């Protein structure tokens, strides 16, 4: 049987292992993908450290997968061999629950997660349900497209559903793996963009990415500065700091939304009056399904939105993961096959 190389986690908390496995045959309803690139996301810690309920080992992480269709399982008619495709966090759904019957696939209680429910993209090949596979424009470099399937999808999808209209003030809190894409998408969507970061050294980068205004939250009251600009219709909270998120809530205009995409463990602090006055709201946002990934990739292709990345060969996956976890990456780490 032909072999492939994968990087697996043998058990919760264990070190990565580079091993050989047989190339899997896709079962009915699945697509086999020859992986070209896979982004390394902070959420891969769910697999690495056994933080996601029900994950079994050994497991191959990775949910920012860019590749080409290599083989089709029985019954798959939506794709053809050689198509450029990708798979993100949402790895499939049952199609029969009450949420799925209403088209709310992201909230399927039996949803699968790529790289957690089944083996992901830290390898040369993988298989995924056809419902989880997104078509990818051939003009996109796979190493740049891969992070768009999680970080890009999350920021683009939340912004386009934020209720903000072209010309509205939208703030992006945090200039990191999510935030540097959020700024670009916000600017290309026609918003007036205020980037909120810590330290004057981020100002030039924020403006290069498309921000019209930079607010240094280490030197000033970011909420007050947003109010001087008229108040934000939406604040995209990307830095996983509940304290930082709490500090910008008062920067919202009436009917404004704090969109929470940075996953932190601490509680956001807000008083009822902060929300009642002006009918403000706090909303969490999940990434999206395959059709949302396709929208994100097409928009990025047309608008020229691209992640800033650092590349690592598959054999150096542990180094790429450590670089990502250190918080020093500029801004997404990507494995190449």
N, C-alpha and C positions, 0 to 999 in steps of 0.2 A: 504493500500500500504506500502511496506517496506520502511524504512527511512535510510538516510545516514547523516553523519555530514560533513559540508563544512565550510570553512572560506571564507566569501565574503566581497567585498567592496560595501557598500550600495549606495554610491554616490562618485563622484570625490572628493578626499581630505579627505574623511571620515575615521574613524577608522575601523579596521577589526572587523567583527562580526562572532562568531561561532554559526551556526544555523543548524537546521535540515531541510532537504528537502526530497521529494520522490526520490527514485532511478530512474533515467531516463531510458526509453526504447530507444535503438538505432534505429534511423530511417534508411531507406534504404541507403545503402552505408556507414554506420557508424559502428563503433566498440565500445562496452562498455568495459571499462577497470576498473578493481578493482585496485586502486592505492595502491602501497606499500611504495613509497617514492616520494617526489617531492622537487627538489632543489629550493632554494630561490635565484633569480637572480636580479641584479641591474635593469634590464629592467622591472621587475615587478612594478617599479614605474610608468611605462606607464599606467598601470591599476589603481594603487593606487591613482595617482594624476591626472588622466584624461588627460594625455599628448599625447595619441595616437588618431588621428582623428577617429571619429565615434564610439568609445567605448560606450556601453550602460550599464546601471546599473539596479539591482545589478549584479555584475560580480565576478566570482571566478578566481583569478589569478593562475599562475603557468604554465611554459612551459618546465620544466625539469622533465618529468613524467616517472616513472618506475613502471610497474605493470604487471598484467596478464589479458589476454582476458577473459571477463566474459560472454559476449553475443554478437551475431552477428546480424546486421540488414539485411534486405532482400537484396539479391544480392551479399553479401560479401562471397567470396570463397577463398581468399588468406590466411585467418587465421582460426585457430581452437581454441575452448575454452581451457583455461589453458596455452596457449603459453605465454612466457615471452616477453613483448613488452615495447616500450617506445614512447613518443611523445616529440618533441622539439619545437622550436620557429615556424618553418614553419608548419602551421596547415592545409595545403591543397591548391589547385589551381584549376582554372576552366577547364583546359585541352583543351580549345578551342581558346584562344587568340594567337596572332602571336608568342609570346615568348614560350608559352606551345607547340605550333605546332613545334617549333624548339628544344624542349626538355629543354628549359631554364626556368624550373619551378620556381626557386627562384625569378625571375623577373616578374612573372605573376602580372599584375596590379590589379587583383582581388584576390590575395593570402589571405588566412586566417591566423590568428595568434592565436595559442593556448593560452588561458588565456586572450585574448583580443576580438577576434571575437566570441568566444564561451567560455564556462566555462572550466577552466584548472584544474590543479592537486592539488590545496589546498583543497582536499576533498577525501572522501573514494572511490568515483566512479566518472567517467567522460565518455563522449562519444566524439569520434573524427572520422573524415573521414578516411576510410581505407587507402587512399593515404598518410596520414600523419603518419601512424603507422609503427614503425620499429621493427624488430625482435631483441631480446636481448639474448645473451648467458646466459644460466642458471647458469653458474659458477660465474657470477658477482653478488656481493652483491648489491641489489637494491639501497641502500643508497649511495653506491659509483658509481653506474652506472648513477644515475639521473643527476649529474652535467656534465657527459660526453655528454649529449644530447644537451648542449648549449655551455658551456665553452670548453669542450673537443672537440666537433664537430667543433667549430669555429677555434680553434688553429690547430687541425690536418688537417682539410680540406684546410685551407689557406697555411699551410706549404707544403703539398703534391702538391699543384698547384703553388708553388712559383717559380719554375724553378731551384731551388737548387738541386744539386746532392750530393750523398754520398761523404763525405770528404770536401765539401764546408763549409766555415765559415758562420754560421747563428747566428744572434744576437736576443735575446729576451729582449725587453725593458719593464721593470716592472716585479716584482715578487709578484704577487697577485693571485686573483682567476683565471684569464686567464693565466698569466705568469708562474705560478708554474706548470701548465699542458703543456704549450708551451715548456718549458725547457725539460720536460720529453719526449714529442713526438719528439722534434728536435733531442735529443740524440739517441732515439731508431730508428729514420729514418736514422741514420748514418752521421749526420752533425757534424762538429766541432762547439760546442755551446759556445757562449759568452753571459753571462747573464749581463744585465745592470740594476743596481738598485741604490738606494740612501742610503749611509751609510755602514760602514764596518760590521754591524751586520748581513747583508744579505749574506755575503760571504759563510759562512759554509752551510747555507741552499741551496744556489744556486748549490754548488758543490755536495751536497747530492742528489739533484734532477737530476743531470747529467751534469751540466755545466762544461766545461773544463777550462773556464776562467771567472773570475768575474771582472767587471768594476764598480767602485764606481763613479757614475756621480756627486756626491756631492763634490768629491775630485779631479777629473781630467776631462779632455775634452774627453768625451766618443767617439766622432767621430774620434779624433786623435788616440785614443788607438785602435779603430777598424782598422784604416789604418795601424798602426804598425803591425797588425796581417795579413795584406794583403787585407783588405776591406771585407765587408760582402756581400755575394751574395743576402741575404735577411735579413731584419730586421723586426721582428714581433713586432709591436707597440701595446702593450696591456694596458698600463696605460693610462687612459683617460685624458691626459695632452697634449694639442697641443704644448705647449712650449717644453716639453720633446721630443716629436716627431720631432719637428723642429731641435732640437739640435743634432740629430743623423743622419740626412740625409747625411751629408758629410762623414759618415762612410761607405757608400756604395761603392762597387767596380764598375767598368764599367758594364753596363747592370744589375745593382742591383735594387732590389725593396724594397720599404718601404711598408709593408703590414699593413694597418690600421684596427685593430679590436677593439681597445678601443674607445668607443663612447663618445666623448666630444663635447661641444658646441662651443668652440673657434676655430678660423681658424688656420690651419697649415701655417707657414710662410716659403716660399721658393722662391728663385729668379729663373728666367728662366735659367740663366747660370748654376745653380747648377744641373739642370736636363739635360740640353743640353750636358754639358761636361760629357762624359761617358754614355750617353743615359740612364740615371737613370729614375725611375718612382715611382710614388706614387699610390698605388692601395688600394681601400677599399675592404673589404671582408665580405660577408654575411655568415651566418652559413652553411646552406645546407638543403637538403631535406632528406626524410626517408632513401633512399639508402645510402646517405653519413653518416647518423647516424649509419646504420648497419656496414659500413666499419670502422667507428671510434670505435664502441664497440668491433668488432672482433679484431682490431689491439690492442686496450687497453688490451683485454683479453690475447692475445698471448704475447705481449711485457711487460706486467706487469705495465702499466701506471695506476695510481690510484690518485684520488683527495684527498687532505687533507680536512677533513670535520668536522663540528660541527653539532650534531643532536639535533633536537627539536621536541617534540610531536606536533600533529596538533593543540591542544588547545593552544600551546605557539607560534603560527605562528607570532603574533605581536612582540614577543621578538626576534624571529629569524630574522624577517625583520629588526628590529631596529639594531640588531647586525651586519647584513650585511651592512646596510646603514652607520654604524659608521666607516666602513673601518678597524675594528679591528679583524674581523673574520679570522681564520687560516684554510682554506682559503675560503671554501664554506659552507654555512648553508643549511641543508637538513631537511625537515619535514618527520616524520615517522608516519604511520597510525596505 
